[in-house]
Amino acid sequence: MDPSTGVASNRLKKPSWKDPRLLVGVLLMLVSVAGVISVVSTADRTTQVYAAREGIAVGQTVGPEDLTVVQVRLDDVESGYVTVEGGIAQGKVALQRIEKDQLVPRKSLGQADALNRKPVAISMDESLPAQAVPGAKVDVWVAMPGSQNAFEEPQLLLPGAEIAEVTVGSGALGASKTTVVLVLVTDKQMPKLLGAKANAAKVSVVWNPAGINQ
């Protein structure tokens, strides 16, 4: 028998399941497949969370009818938002404005007694700029009544107050339209504004593009 033929036969012999090289190859393949499945499942993991159906004003009671459900991937920040699984308790109000389609942060909801700002209506005959919308910041100026039907020099009362709502009324018989602006005021600032309104001061609202807070 030709020795070379025996060598060739050994090389072409089918590997056995006991061959360590085959076992290592199968193990590597299984690890690779498991890794791919893990990556895909992690990438596809989404959470059902609530988003605002329309803009939600500060102080507004928030319920399921005000919200819509969206599927998003939040990963490590999931605990910061209101999920469908966690639900939303009755009687919760918005502690800060939530814009339309915005995910609802947990810190934006709370009890009514936690509100540190309350809406006060300011009526104006002059129109506001288009940028003065709910959520925007405005400066509130007051001019106290003076002598001879005049007003004193205007004083800045509330810098950077947030608008909660804007309502434009309809004028009658060509009269100018009255705009009612709800601005959010802290309890500390409330007496000055209410005092000015009670004394028939002229109150003006000016858009504050810098957004300086109160």
C-alpha positions in Angstrom: 0.0 0.0 0.0 1.3 3.4 -0.9 2.0 5.4 2.3 1.1 8.6 0.5 -2.4 7.3 -0.1 -2.9 6.7 3.6 -1.8 10.2 4.5 -4.3 11.6 1.9 -7.1 9.5 3.4 -6.4 10.8 6.9 -6.6 14.4 5.7 -9.9 13.8 3.9 -11.4 11.9 6.8 -14.7 13.5 8.1 -14.2 15.4 11.4 -15.7 13.8 14.5 -18.0 15.6 16.9 -15.3 14.9 19.4 -12.9 17.0 17.4 -12.1 20.0 19.7 -11.6 22.3 16.7 -15.2 21.6 15.6 -16.6 22.1 19.1 -14.7 25.5 19.4 -16.1 26.6 16.0 -19.7 25.7 17.0 -19.3 27.5 20.3 -18.0 30.7 18.6 -20.9 30.6 16.2 -23.4 30.3 19.0 -21.8 33.2 20.9 -21.9 35.3 17.8 -25.6 34.6 17.2 -26.5 35.3 20.8 -24.6 38.6 20.6 -26.5 39.7 17.5 -29.9 38.7 19.1 -29.0 40.7 22.2 -28.0 43.8 20.3 -31.2 43.6 18.1 -33.5 43.1 21.2 -31.8 46.0 23.0 -32.2 48.3 20.0 -35.9 47.4 19.6 -36.8 47.9 23.3 -39.2 50.8 23.4 -41.5 52.1 26.2 -45.1 53.4 26.1 -45.0 56.9 27.5 -47.5 59.8 27.6 -47.2 62.9 25.5 -49.4 66.0 25.6 -52.2 65.9 23.0 -52.4 69.7 23.1 -50.5 72.4 25.1 -51.1 72.0 28.8 -51.1 75.2 30.9 -49.7 75.5 34.4 -52.4 74.7 37.0 -54.4 72.6 34.5 -55.7 69.3 35.8 -54.1 66.5 33.7 -56.0 63.3 32.8 -55.7 60.6 30.2 -58.0 62.6 27.9 -55.2 65.3 27.7 -52.6 62.8 26.7 -51.6 60.5 23.9 -49.5 57.3 24.0 -46.3 57.1 22.0 -43.6 54.4 21.7 -40.1 55.7 22.3 -36.7 54.4 23.4 -35.7 56.1 26.6 -33.0 53.8 28.0 -31.5 55.4 31.2 -33.8 58.4 31.3 -37.1 56.4 31.4 -37.6 57.1 35.1 -37.9 60.8 34.3 -41.1 60.5 32.3 -44.7 59.3 32.9 -45.1 55.9 31.4 -48.3 54.1 30.6 -47.3 51.2 32.8 -46.8 53.6 35.8 -50.0 55.4 35.0 -51.1 58.9 36.1 -52.9 59.6 39.4 -56.1 61.5 39.6 -56.0 65.1 40.5 -52.5 65.8 39.2 -52.0 69.3 37.8 -49.3 70.7 35.6 -46.6 72.5 37.6 -44.9 73.7 34.4 -46.1 74.2 30.9 -46.1 71.1 28.7 -46.1 71.8 24.9 -48.1 69.9 22.4 -46.5 66.5 21.5 -43.9 66.9 24.3 -43.3 63.8 26.5 -44.6 64.4 30.0 -41.8 64.7 32.6 -42.7 63.3 36.0 -41.5 66.5 37.7 -44.0 68.5 35.6 -47.0 67.0 37.5 -48.0 67.4 41.1 -50.6 68.5 43.6 -52.3 71.9 43.3 -50.8 73.0 46.6 -47.3 72.6 45.1 -47.9 75.4 42.6 -45.7 78.4 43.3 -47.2 80.6 40.5 -50.8 81.5 39.8 -52.4 82.9 36.7 -53.6 86.6 36.8 -55.6 88.1 34.0 -54.3 91.4 32.4 -56.6 93.1 29.9 -55.0 95.1 27.2 -56.4 97.2 24.3 -53.1 97.1 22.3 -52.2 93.9 20.4 -49.3 91.7 21.4 -46.5 90.6 19.0 -46.9 87.2 17.4 -44.1 85.8 19.7 -46.2 86.4 22.8 -47.8 83.0 23.0 -48.4 80.6 26.0 -45.0 79.6 27.4 -43.3 82.8 26.3 -41.8 85.4 28.7 -43.1 88.9 29.0 -42.3 92.0 31.2 -45.2 93.5 33.0 -45.1 97.3 33.4 -47.4 99.4 35.5 -48.1 103.2 35.4 -50.0 104.5 38.4 -52.7 107.2 38.0 -51.3 110.7 38.5 -52.8 114.1 38.6 -55.0 115.7 35.8 -56.0 112.3 34.3 -52.3 111.5 33.6 -50.3 108.5 34.6 -47.0 108.4 36.3 -43.9 107.0 34.7 -44.2 103.3 34.0 -42.3 101.0 36.4 -41.2 97.4 35.6 -43.2 95.2 38.0 -42.7 91.7 36.7 -39.7 90.9 34.6 -39.8 87.7 32.6 -43.3 86.5 33.7 -44.5 83.4 31.8 -47.7 83.6 29.7 -50.2 80.9 30.6 -52.9 81.8 28.1 -53.8 84.5 25.6 -57.4 85.3 24.6 -58.3 87.8 22.0 -61.9 89.2 22.3 -64.0 90.5 19.5 -64.5 94.3 19.2 -68.1 95.6 18.8 -69.0 98.3 16.2 -65.4 98.9 15.1 -64.1 99.1 18.7 -60.6 97.8 19.3 -60.3 94.2 20.4 -59.4 93.5 24.0 -56.6 91.0 24.6 -56.6 89.1 27.9 -53.3 87.7 28.9 -52.9 85.3 31.8 -49.5 85.7 33.4 -48.1 83.4 36.1 -47.3 85.3 39.3 -45.7 84.2 42.5 -47.4 84.8 45.9 -44.7 87.2 46.8 -45.3 89.4 43.7 -49.1 89.0 43.8 -49.9 92.0 46.2 -48.1 94.5 44.0 -49.9 93.5 40.8 -53.3 93.2 42.4 -52.7 96.6 44.1 -51.9 98.2 40.8 -55.0 96.7 39.2 -57.2 97.8 42.1 -55.9 101.4 41.8 -56.7 101.6 38.1 -53.1 101.6 37.0 -52.3 101.1 33.4 -50.8 97.7 33.0 -48.8 96.8 29.9 -47.3 93.6 28.8 -44.1 93.6 26.7 -42.6 90.5 25.1 -39.2 89.6 26.6 -37.2 87.8 23.9 -34.3 87.3 26.4 -36.6 85.2 28.6 -35.2 86.6 31.9 -36.9 84.8 34.8 -38.7 86.4 37.6 
